[in-house]
């Protein structure tokens, strides 16, 4: 499991580096497709990094505050990802991304803000389902994103 997480992080950063290298801002303006790729990848990474932070041993108030900021930023970025991009990336994403990841983060954050444990747990359940999907399918989706790049 530990090695799978390290492999996934390595693949993610490799893909992100490839996307950034593909964008030569001096010669070509960022295309809409690349912008959508960046929103999608940034949202996933911000939300995953918040989750990792919240699972840290000896969690303190500063860690919690930072994790909530990452969740909020991830949610804001996720809401900029359009359905047409998600459909182009993978046929399942237009349903799973908003219904599991976005809704999961929203539910969790509302549960935290309202001290509603059941809403927090519902959010975590949805995020866990997204995580299972992304763990099994994420590398193939990243490959397709890189191949489809204009």
C-alpha positions in Angstrom: 0.0 0.0 0.0 2.8 2.4 0.9 4.6 1.7 -2.3 1.4 2.1 -4.3 1.0 5.5 -2.8 4.6 6.5 -3.6 4.2 5.2 -7.1 0.9 7.1 -7.6 2.5 10.3 -6.3 5.5 9.8 -8.6 3.2 9.3 -11.6 1.2 12.3 -10.6 4.2 14.6 -10.4 5.6 13.1 -13.6 2.4 13.9 -15.4 2.1 17.3 -13.9 5.7 18.1 -14.9 4.9 16.9 -18.4 1.9 19.2 -18.6 3.9 22.1 -17.4 6.7 21.5 -19.9 4.2 21.3 -22.7 3.0 24.8 -21.9 5.6 27.3 -23.4 4.1 30.5 -22.2 6.5 32.6 -24.3 5.3 31.1 -27.6 1.8 29.8 -27.2 -1.1 30.9 -25.0 -2.4 28.2 -22.7 -5.2 26.4 -24.5 -8.5 25.8 -22.9 -7.9 22.1 -22.8 -4.6 22.5 -20.9 -6.2 24.9 -18.5 -8.9 22.3 -17.8 -6.2 19.7 -17.3 -4.5 21.9 -14.8 -7.7 22.6 -12.9 -8.5 18.9 -12.7 -5.0 17.9 -11.6 -4.6 20.7 -9.1 -8.0 20.0 -7.6 -7.2 16.3 -7.1 -3.7 17.1 -5.7 -5.0 19.8 -3.3 -7.7 17.5 -1.9 -5.4 14.5 -1.6 -2.7 16.6 0.1 -5.4 17.9 2.6 -6.4 14.3 3.3 -2.8 13.3 3.9 -2.3 16.2 6.2 -5.4 15.3 8.2 -4.1 11.8 8.7 -0.8 13.0 10.1 0.1 11.7 13.6 0.1 14.5 16.2 -2.2 16.7 14.3 -2.3 20.2 15.6 -4.6 23.2 15.0 -2.2 24.7 12.4 -2.3 21.4 10.4 -6.1 21.4 10.6 -6.3 25.0 9.4 -3.9 24.3 6.5 -5.8 21.2 5.5 -9.1 23.0 5.5 -7.6 25.8 3.3 -6.3 23.1 0.9 -9.8 21.5 0.8 -11.4 24.9 0.1 -8.9 25.7 -2.6 -9.3 22.2 -4.1 -13.0 22.6 -4.1 -12.8 26.0 -5.7 -10.5 24.6 -8.4 -12.7 21.5 -8.9 -15.7 23.7 -9.6 -13.8 25.2 -12.5 -13.5 21.9 -14.3 -16.1 21.6 -17.0 -18.2 18.6 -17.8 -17.1 18.5 -21.4 -13.5 18.2 -20.3 -14.3 15.4 -17.9 -16.2 13.5 -20.6 -13.2 13.9 -23.0 -10.8 12.6 -20.3 -12.9 9.6 -19.3 -16.5 8.6 -19.8 -17.0 8.0 -16.1 -15.6 11.3 -14.8 -18.6 13.5 -15.6 -20.5 11.5 -13.1 -17.9 10.4 -10.5 -15.9 13.6 -10.2 -18.8 15.8 -9.1 -20.8 13.1 -7.3 -18.0 11.6 -5.3 -15.1 14.0 -5.0 -16.8 17.4 -5.2 -19.9 16.4 -3.2 -17.7 14.5 -0.8 -15.5 17.5 0.0 -18.6 19.8 0.2 -20.3 17.4 2.7 -17.2 17.0 4.8 -16.5 20.8 5.0 -20.2 21.5 5.8 -20.0 18.8 8.5 -16.9 20.3 10.0 -18.3 23.9 9.9 -21.7 22.7 11.4 -20.1 20.2 13.8 -22.3 17.6 12.1 -20.5 14.3 12.5 -22.9 12.4 10.2 -22.4 14.9 7.4 -18.6 14.6 7.9 -18.8 10.8 7.7 -21.0 11.0 4.5 -18.4 13.3 2.9 -15.6 10.9 3.9 -17.5 7.9 2.5 -17.9 9.7 -0.9 -14.2 10.8 -0.9 -13.2 7.2 -0.1 -15.2 5.9 -3.1 -13.5 8.5 -5.3 -10.1 7.5 -3.9 -10.8 3.8 -4.7 -11.7 4.7 -8.3 -8.8 7.1 -8.7 -6.3 4.6 -7.3 -7.4 1.9 -9.7 -8.0 4.1 -12.8 -6.0 7.3 -12.3 -2.8 6.3 -14.1 -4.7 5.3 -17.2 -6.7 8.6 -17.1 -3.5 10.6 -16.7 -2.0 8.7 -19.7 -5.0 9.6 -21.8 -4.8 13.2 -20.7 -1.2 13.5 -21.8 -1.9 11.8 -25.1 -4.9 14.1 -25.8 -2.9 17.2 -25.2 -3.0 19.6 -28.2 
